[in-house]
Amino acid sequence: MNKAFLISKTGNSKKLIVAAWTCCIAISSTAQNQSRDELLKTLMESNPKQFSHILNDQSGLQVQIIYSEINRDKKNKVQFRDHFYNVDDQRYFYPASTVKLPIAILALEKIRELAIPGLDRNSTMITGAAGERQTEVFNDPSSADGRPSIAHYIKKILLVSDNDAFNRLYEFLGQEYINNRLHAMGYTDIQILHRLDISLPEAENRWTNPLRFYDSTGKLLYEQPAVKSKMIYANRQTKMGKGFMRGGQLVNEPFDFSAKNRMTLNALHNILRSIIFPEAMNASQRFRLAPDDYLFLRKYMSMMPGESKRPAYDSTNAWDTYVKFLYYGAEKNKSEPGIRIFNKPGDAYGFMIDAAYIVNFNNKTDCIISAVIHCNSDGIYNDDRYEYKTIGLPFMKALGQLIMTYEQTRVRKKQPDLRSFLINYSDVEIR
């Protein structure tokens, strides 16, 4: 028998409510997978106050959840036991800013692949313009020395989900490189087709900006011309809702997501897993990174904005628990002692997503959770009337805390050694 411990709050105190349930061990693999799927459902059922609306509105809220238990052998080798709730790779959701995670990873990978002496993620990156609607970048006042770089763009992506930083890395990589590389790794359902926060025609998103990279003395290291993608997209017919706003007017027809970015929850979950535990992934699903690249990504995925000096963030706009949807939701309090969250969230068009590796160093528990919820009850897109605050963030918080509390009750054969995730969060550059 397993026990699920659920958190409820009365004022500032937390109470543990114990709900016992029995999970039968199945012999066949199919039955075993079904019993695993029941775990998340059973955990949510045992706290109806927070989850009954989730369980009762699967078609509207379109919740999908993946939860990976992390088990270790005597040598601290990782094994996963995955649990799923309502996961369907054929059900589209707009991935929003979560597409920034694979782009940040691929930017580091491409720098390594170029293998140009002196060129690294800290080299000065000057972005030119080759089209009327392309924009240039010659400096970055938020960096320590005013220079734009791959490293600094990645910091801004992972710390506060900066859209312009994503667009600059998209322009460095190009549409073909991004999609061909991810497809070669087995992520064949991913389509990353456009920049963010800029409305450009499909043809213009095929073009990259020209780029130049320099060392600290001003020596030109690498020049990349503007390139047009010749990629042929997989055809999609993805229309959702009953209407959308265009030019301040309501259009009474479904909104077309067919040419929008696409990434399944399974793909996002595994990409996160490959950065946290690359040694536990199949060779084909490991990115071609150096150990310090992995450390760099983990550092800024888990760093709190207030710990960053460059870029520096105002705590009223980017607080400690900012963009840590799973576990903290909309909280603006200090983070809990001993908790670190390595994640990449996103929200747009009413979809809210988060993929997070959550560690509690105090009680030595950790797990990976990915979830998506649709917060657009009126079915109208582009109207900025989404229930992120009333439905999405409360759900994410409750789910993260539910699973992490369950983790405290789960019997492990081997207590995890988490020292590799104790990171120095000073702004000293990892090299």
N, C-alpha and C positions, 0 to 999 in steps of 0.2 A: 504494500500500500504506500502511495505517495501522499504527501500533504502539501497543499498550496496555502501559503500565507499571504493574505491580502491586506493592503494598507488602507485605512480610512483616517480622516483627520477630524478632530474636534478642537477648534481653536488652534493652538500651536502644538498640541500634543498629537502623537501618532499611536493608534491602537492596532494591534495585530488581531485580525479575525481569522480563525482557523477553519478551513473547509477541507474535510477529508473526502477523498474520492479514490476509487479503485480503478486501476488501469490493467486490463488483462493482457498477458503476454501472448502474442499470436505466433503461430508456427510459420505460416506462409509469409513471404515478403510483402504481398499485397495487404494482407491483414495487418501486418506490422506497421506499414505506412499509414493505414487508416487509423490505427491506435495512436500513432504519433500525431496525426492531424487533430485528434480529439483533445490533446493536452491544452492547446491555446483556447479552444472553445470551452473546455471545462473550467479553466482558470477564469475566464471572463464570466461564465455563468455563475460562479461562486461570488461575484460582486455585481449584482444586477443594478445597483444604484449608478455605477459608472459605465456599465457595458450593455445593459439591456437594449438600449436604442441601437447600438452597434450590431448586436445579434439579430435584431428584429427588422433591420433595414439594409439588407445586404445589397439590394439592387440600387438603392439611392446613394448610400454612402460608399459602396464599392470598396470596402476595406479589404486589403490584402496584408498578411503578416508572415514573416519568416523569422524564426527564432532558432539560433544555433547554440546548443549546449556545447561547452568546450571541456573535453576530458583529456587527461594526460597520463602517460605511462610513467614508469620509474625514471626514465631519462628525460622527462618533461616534454616528450613528443606529443604533439596535439592530434586529437581525433575529434570529429564533429558528430553530433547527433542533431539532425535538423527536424524542426516542427513547422508545419504549415497551417495557415488558416485562409481559406478562400483564394489561394494563389492560382492565377490563371494567366499564362503568358500571352494568351490571345486577347485579353481584355485590356484595351488601351487606357493609359493615363498619361497626361502630359508630364514629363520628368522634371521640368523646371530647372532649377540650379543644380540638381544632382548630376547633370551631364558634365559639370565642371570638374568632377573628380577624375574621370578617365582622361580628360584633356590635360589636367595638371600632371598626371602620371606620364602620359605620352610625350609631353614637352620635355620632361627629364630624360625619357628614353631616347628621344630623337637627338638631344644634345650629345648623349653618350654615343649614339650610332654615327654621328658625323665625324667623331674622332679627330677633330682638328686641334692641333697643339695650341694651348692657351685658351681655347673656347670652353666655357663651362656655364653653369646656370647663373653665375654672378657677373658674366660679361655684359657690357652695356649693349642694350638692344634698342636700336633706332628704327621706328616704324615710319615708312614713307607712304605715299598715296599715288595710286595709278588710275584712279577713277574719280568721277565727280563727287561721289558720296563717300569715298574713303577718307579717313582722317589720319593725321600724322601724330607721332609722339616723339619728342626730342628730349624731354626730361620728365622726372617724376618727383615733385616736391615732397612726397610722403616717404621717400627713401632717405637713408642716412646721408648720402652724398649727392642726392638729386638725380641719380642715374636710374633709368628704367632697366629692368632685367627680368629674365625668366623667374629667378628665385623670388623677386619682390612681387611679381604678379601672382605667383602661387601663394605666397603669404596672404595677400589680400583676398584671394579666392577662398582660402581655408579659414581665415579669421572672421570675415564678415560677408563672404559670398559676393565679392565685387564683380559686377557685370562687365565693366570695361576691361578688367584684367583677363576675364575669360575670353573676350573678343580678341585680345592681342595674342593670346596663345592659340586660338582658333586660326588666326592669320599666319602664325608661325608654322602650324602643322598642315593646314589645308584639309579640305573636305575628303579628298581621296585617301590621304595618309591616315586620317583618323578612322574612317570606316573600314578600309582594307585591313589595317592592323588589328582592329577589334574583331572583325569577322574571322581573321586568321587564327585568333585565339579561341574561337568557338562562340563568340558573342554575335551570332549571325542575325539576330533580331534587332540589334542596335542600329539606329539611324540618327547621326548627329549632322544636321543639314544646314544650320543657320546660326548666326550670331544671336546674342540676347540683348533685350532692351533697345534694339534698333530695328525698325521695320524696313527691311530691304526686300526687293523682288528676288525671286528664286535665282535668277541669273546672276545677280550681284553677290549672293552668298556663295556662289561657286568660285569667285575670285578671291585670292589672298592679296594682301598688301605687300609691296617690296620691303625687304628688311636688310639691315646691316648690323653686324656685331663687331664691337671694338673691345680691346683690352684696356686696362686702367691708364695706359700711356697714350691712348688714342690710335693705336695701330689697328687697322682693319683686319679682322680675323676671318670673317665669312660674310658673303653677300648672297641674298636669296631674292630672285626676281619675283614679280607678281606672277601667279600661276592660276590657270583656270582649271577647275575640276571637270573631268569628262566622265565622271561616275554616272552610271545608270542606276537609278534608285529602284528598289523593289516597290512594285505598285501597291498602294494602300488605299482603301476606301474607308476612311475613319471620320464619321460625322456624328456629333453628339449634341444633346440638348434640344431645345425647341426654338431657340433664338439667340441673337447676339447683337451687340451694339456696334455700329459703324458710323463714324462721323456724327456722333450724338443722336443717331436715329436707331430705333429698334428694327432689326430685320427678322421677320418671323419665319425662320428656317434653321435647321440644324447648323451648328458651327463646324467647319471643315478643318480637321486636324491632320489631313492626309499628307501634307508637306511639312508638318511640324516634327521636331525632334522626337525620337522614340527610344525608350530603354525599359526593359522589363524589370520587375522587382528582383527576380532571380539573378539577372545580370548585375544589377547594382550591388546586391548582397555579396556576390562572388568577387566582384572587383574590390570591394572593401576588404573582404576576407583575404584576398591575395596581397594586400598591402600590410595587413596586420600579421598574417601568418603565411608568408610566401612558401615556406618549407613544407607546409601541409597541402599545397595545391599541386595538381598535375603539372608537369613541366610545360605543357602547351599553354597553361593559364597563368604562368608567371611572367611578369613584366621584366624586361631586360634592364634592370637597375642595379646599381652598386649599393652596398650596405648603407653608406651615408645618405643615399637618396631615400631609402626607406625611413631612416631616422628623421630626415628632413620633413618628409610628408607626415609622419606620426606626430612630430613636434607641433606643427602648425595646425593639424587637425584637432589637437587636444588643447592647445594653448587658449587661454581666455584673453579676450581683447585687452583687458586692463594690464596683462603681463607683457604686452607688446609696446616697445618704445618707438620703433619705426617699422610700420606705420603706427602712429599714436591715435587712440580713439577716445572720444568723450564718453564717459561711463553712462551718461544719460541716454545716449543713442546706441551704445554697444556695451552692455553690462556683462558681468561675469558669465551668466548663463545664456547669453545671447546665441541664437540659432542652435541651441541644444534642445530641440523639440522633445525627443524621447527623454523621459525622466524629469525634465524641468518645465516643459510646456511654455507658458507665458510668464513664469516666475522671473522677477527681477532682483531676487535675493542673492546673497553670496552663495557660491557653490558649496555643497556639503563636503566637510573634511574627508579626505581619502578617496573621493570620487573623481575619476577622470573619464571624459567622453571623447572618443576619437570618431568624428562623424562628418557626414556631408548631407545637409538637408536641402529642401527646396519647396517653394510654393508659388503657384501661378495658375490662372484659369480655374481656381477653386480646388485644385489638387494640392494636397500637402503630403510631403514625403520626407522620410528621414531614414538613414542607414547609419547605425552606430555600434561601435565596439565600446562597451561600458565596463569599467573596472572599478571595483571597490577594494582598495589596498588594505583597508582596515580589517575586513572579514575574509579577504582573499577569495573573492568571487569575480567572475567575468563572463561575459556572453556577447553575442552579436545579435542585434535585432534590426530588421528592416520592415518598414510599414508605409502604407499609403492610404489616404482617406480622401473622399470627394466631398467638398464642402460647398456645394452649389445647388441648394434645394429648389431654386426656382427655374433651373435649367437654362438660364440666360448667361451667356459668356461675354466677357469684355465690359461688364457693367460695374466691376469692382465691388459687387455686393456678395461677398463670400463669407461663410461662417467659420473662418479660421479661429477667431477668438472664442466663439461659443461652442464649437464642436471639434474642430481640428486639434487645437493646442491642448484642451482638456483630455482628449482621447490619447494623444501622444504621451502626455505626462503620466496618465493613469497606466498606460500599457508598459512604459519603461519601468515604473516603480513596481507594478505587479510582478513583472518577470524578475527583476533584481531581488525582490523579496522572496520569491519562489526559489531563486538561486541559493539563498541562505539555507534552505531546508534540504537541498539536493545532496545526496550522499556521493562523495567522490572517493575513488580509490587512491588518488594521489592529490595532495594539496598543491595548487599551482605555484610555480616560481615566477613571480611577476616583476622581477627586478629589471628586466629589459625594457619595461614600460615606465620606469621611474626616470623621467626626462628632466634635464636641466633647462628650465624655461627662461634663462637669461637670453638677451638678444645677441649673444655672441654667435656669429655665423657658423653653421656646420659645414665643414669642408672635407 
